Amino acid sequence: MEIEKHEIDFCNKNLKFIKNKPTESLKKMAKNEIYISRKRQQVEKFYYKRVYNLIFSQNFKEIFICGLGSCVNLAVKVALFVLEALPNLSIENIETDSIVHVDDYINEDNDELVLRKEDRKSNLIRIKIIKK
């Protein structure tokens, strides 16, 4: 599990802020699911190629474009780009949800002592695209 650590100075106390992954279990990624991230340049063209490959080369009847957190808008943008480029596809269903993350603030001098936990929510979108 990857953990992001950020050092924050709260009232002259040296605390570590640990960003954890979602507490709710996400199901394993299926072969017809595409998870959008911001790590790529020319995002729409990259994911367009993936959609085209899944629909026409691997003969999937439906695919899912998924975005979490700040990638929700980007997932919608990619879905609209794909639909404009490939007119024989259509959106069948759009699901939205929230996922809970639990972040920890730990005293750096004593790693065992958890001073505070915070919940935060991230938005999730799942767009189902089908072949007409």
FENTA-V566983 format. One record per backbone hydrogen bond with DSSP energy under -0.5 kcal/mol. CO is the residue of the C=O (numbers start at 1). NH is the residue of the N-H. Records with the same first field share a line. If there is no record, write none. Layout:
BEGIN
CO->NH / NH
END
This chain:
BEGIN
4->19
6->17
8->10 / 15
9->11
10->13
13->10 / 15
14->108
15->8
16->18 / 106
17->6 / 19
18->20 / 104
19->4
21->102
30->33
32->64
34->36 / 66
42->46
43->47
44->48
45->49
46->50
47->51
48->52
49->53
50->54
51->55
52->56 / 57
53->57 / 58
54->60
61->131
63->129
64->34 / 66
65->127
66->36
67->125
68->71
69->72
71->75
72->76
73->77
74->78
75->79
76->80
77->81
78->82
79->83
80->84
81->85
82->86
85->87
86->89
88->132
90->92 / 130
93->128
95->126
97->124
99->122
100->23 / 24
101->103 / 120
103->118
104->18 / 106
105->115 / 116
106->16
110->113
112->114
113->107 / 115
116->105
118->103
120->101
122->99
123->69
124->97
125->67
126->95 / 128
127->65 / 129
128->92 / 93
129->63
130->90
END
